[in-house]
Amino acid sequence: MAKIMKISILLFLLNFWFAFSPAFYFHSGEREEKCIIEDIPSDTLITASFKVQQWDITTHDFLESAPGLGMFVTITTFRDEILMSKLYGPQGKFSFTTHSPGEHNICLQSNSTRLATFGGSKLRIHLDIRVGEHDLDSAIAQAKDKVNQVSFKLEHLTEQIEHIVKEQNYQRAREEHFRMTSEDTNSNVFWWALVQTLILISVGIFQMKSLKDFFIAKKLV
């Protein structure tokens, strides 16, 4: 029992530290595309859910939902590779797995086929993005006994630990890349300063020699 309690506490702490991803919302206009940039390591599962609310000019408030309205969801990498492009309804869930590390663009755009009837409606889009997280609650709900529940929790904990290690390796690789870039920049600055110094010394010597030759030609020395 004590072991199960320790596992539950560790799982809660890891969930709080790593998988915690509060939902947020943003406003969008008719046919306006809004993108969220996520810097994600490779082979990482991304799950997200969204809900669209439409502005009601009568009540001057956002309605609970936007029936009949669709949202285009497009996922692209920093190389403009399209991982997913799909049309959803006013709310939905989607997931994808990254193939390469780097920035990924999660873009949402409404289909304005019915927005004209709403008088150029303004939309509020609620978006919840979770990185490296599987649906643990549904798996636990299907478990028939405590052993299976603990087994699912252990598998979920193992997946999160693996993802944390993957995230750390990704950040380490980025830090190494930035360090190499910084060292190359410092080296280039050093050599450029050295070249400038040599040019200034050469110009000074040339000017002194020219001035000396001028004085000799004019028999001033």
C-alpha positions in Angstrom: 0.0 0.0 0.0 2.8 2.4 0.9 4.5 1.5 -2.4 1.3 2.4 -4.3 1.1 5.7 -2.4 4.7 6.6 -3.4 3.9 5.8 -7.0 0.8 7.9 -7.0 2.7 10.8 -5.4 5.5 10.6 -7.9 3.0 10.4 -10.7 1.2 13.4 -9.4 4.5 15.4 -9.1 5.5 14.5 -12.6 2.1 15.4 -14.0 2.3 18.7 -12.3 5.9 19.5 -13.4 5.8 18.2 -16.9 2.4 17.4 -18.3 0.6 20.4 -16.8 -0.6 22.5 -19.7 -3.3 25.1 -18.9 -5.8 25.8 -21.6 -6.0 29.2 -23.1 -8.1 31.1 -25.6 -7.6 33.7 -28.3 -9.8 35.7 -30.6 -9.9 35.3 -34.4 -11.7 37.1 -37.2 -13.4 35.7 -40.3 -11.1 33.4 -42.3 -8.2 34.6 -40.1 -5.5 32.0 -39.5 -3.9 31.9 -36.0 -0.9 29.7 -35.3 0.7 28.5 -32.1 4.4 27.6 -32.3 5.6 24.6 -30.1 9.3 23.6 -29.9 9.1 19.8 -29.6 11.6 17.0 -29.7 11.2 14.1 -32.2 9.0 11.1 -31.7 6.7 13.0 -29.3 3.0 12.6 -29.1 1.0 15.9 -29.1 -2.7 15.8 -28.2 -4.9 18.9 -28.3 -8.5 19.9 -28.1 -10.3 23.0 -29.1 -13.7 24.7 -28.9 -15.0 27.7 -30.9 -17.4 30.3 -29.5 -19.1 32.9 -31.8 -19.8 36.5 -30.9 -23.5 37.3 -30.6 -24.4 40.9 -31.5 -27.7 40.7 -29.6 -26.3 39.8 -26.2 -22.9 41.3 -26.9 -21.3 38.2 -25.5 -19.8 34.9 -26.8 -22.2 32.0 -27.2 -21.5 28.7 -25.7 -20.8 27.1 -29.1 -20.7 27.9 -32.8 -23.0 25.3 -34.5 -22.4 24.8 -38.2 -19.0 26.4 -38.1 -15.9 24.4 -39.1 -12.2 24.8 -38.2 -9.3 23.9 -40.5 -6.4 22.5 -38.4 -3.0 22.4 -40.1 0.2 21.1 -38.5 3.5 22.0 -40.2 7.2 21.7 -39.3 9.8 24.4 -39.5 10.7 22.9 -42.9 7.1 23.6 -44.1 6.3 19.9 -44.1 2.6 19.3 -43.5 2.0 16.7 -40.8 -1.8 17.1 -40.7 -4.4 19.1 -42.4 -8.1 18.4 -41.6 -11.4 20.1 -41.3 -13.2 19.8 -37.9 -16.5 21.0 -36.5 -16.9 23.8 -33.9 -15.0 21.6 -31.4 -12.8 18.6 -31.6 -9.7 16.8 -30.7 -6.6 16.0 -32.7 -3.2 14.4 -32.2 0.0 13.9 -34.1 3.5 12.5 -33.6 6.6 14.6 -34.4 9.2 13.0 -36.8 12.0 15.6 -36.3 12.9 18.0 -33.5 12.2 21.7 -33.8 9.4 24.2 -34.0 6.0 23.0 -35.1 3.2 25.3 -36.2 -0.3 24.5 -35.0 -2.6 26.6 -37.1 -6.4 27.0 -36.9 -8.6 28.8 -39.4 -12.4 29.0 -39.7 -14.3 28.2 -42.8 -16.4 31.4 -43.3 -19.2 29.8 -45.3 -21.7 30.8 -42.6 -19.9 33.7 -41.0 -21.5 36.1 -43.4 -24.9 35.3 -41.9 -23.4 36.2 -38.4 -22.5 39.7 -39.6 -18.8 39.2 -39.8 -18.7 37.3 -36.5 -15.7 37.4 -34.1 -14.7 34.0 -32.7 -13.1 32.9 -29.5 -11.1 29.8 -29.8 -10.3 27.7 -26.7 -7.2 25.6 -27.2 -5.6 23.0 -24.9 -2.3 21.5 -26.0 -0.6 18.6 -24.2 2.9 17.3 -25.0 3.8 13.7 -24.6 0.7 12.7 -22.7 -1.7 9.7 -23.3 -5.3 9.5 -22.1 -4.7 7.9 -18.7 -8.2 8.5 -17.3 -10.0 6.4 -20.0 -7.5 3.5 -19.5 -8.0 3.5 -15.8 -11.8 3.7 -16.2 -11.6 0.5 -18.2 -9.5 -1.3 -15.6 -11.3 -3.9 -13.7 -9.2 -4.0 -10.5 -6.5 -2.1 -8.6 -3.7 -4.1 -10.1 -4.6 -3.0 -13.6 -5.0 0.6 -12.4 -1.5 0.5 -10.9 -0.2 -1.1 -14.1 -1.7 1.6 -16.3 -0.3 4.3 -13.9 3.2 2.6 -14.1 3.1 2.5 -17.9 2.0 6.2 -17.9 4.8 7.0 -15.5 7.3 5.2 -17.6 6.2 7.0 -20.8 6.5 10.4 -19.0 10.0 9.5 -17.7 11.0 8.5 -21.2 9.7 11.7 -22.6 11.4 13.8 -19.9 14.7 12.1 -20.9 14.0 12.8 -24.5 13.2 16.4 -23.7 16.5 16.7 -21.8 18.4 15.2 -24.6 16.8 17.6 -27.1 17.6 20.6 -24.9 21.2 19.4 -24.5 21.5 19.1 -28.3 20.1 22.6 -28.7 22.5 23.9 -26.0 25.4 22.3 -27.8 24.3 23.8 -31.1 24.0 27.3 -29.6 27.4 26.9 -27.9 29.0 25.9 -31.2 27.3 28.9 -32.9 28.5 31.2 -30.2 32.1 29.9 -30.4 32.0 30.3 -34.2 30.7 33.9 -33.8 33.4 34.7 -31.2 36.1 33.2 -33.5 34.8 35.3 -36.5 34.8 38.4 -34.3 38.3 37.8 -33.1 39.7 37.2 -36.7 37.8 40.2 -38.0 39.2 42.4 -35.2 42.7 41.1 -36.0 42.3 41.8 -39.7 41.1 45.3 -38.9 44.1 45.9 -36.6 46.5 44.7 -39.3 44.8 46.9 -41.9 45.1 50.0 -39.6 48.8 49.2 -38.9 49.5 48.7 -42.6 47.8 52.0 -43.4 49.7 53.8 -40.7 53.1 52.4 -41.9 52.2 53.4 -45.5 51.2 56.9 -44.5 54.4 57.4 -42.4 56.5 56.1 -45.3 54.7 58.4 -47.8 55.1 61.4 -45.5 58.8 60.6 -45.1 59.3 60.3 -48.8 57.5 63.6 -49.3 59.7 65.4 -46.8 62.8 64.0 -48.4 61.6 65.0 -51.9 61.0 68.5 -50.6 64.4 68.5 -48.9 62.7 69.3 -45.6 64.8 66.7 -43.7 
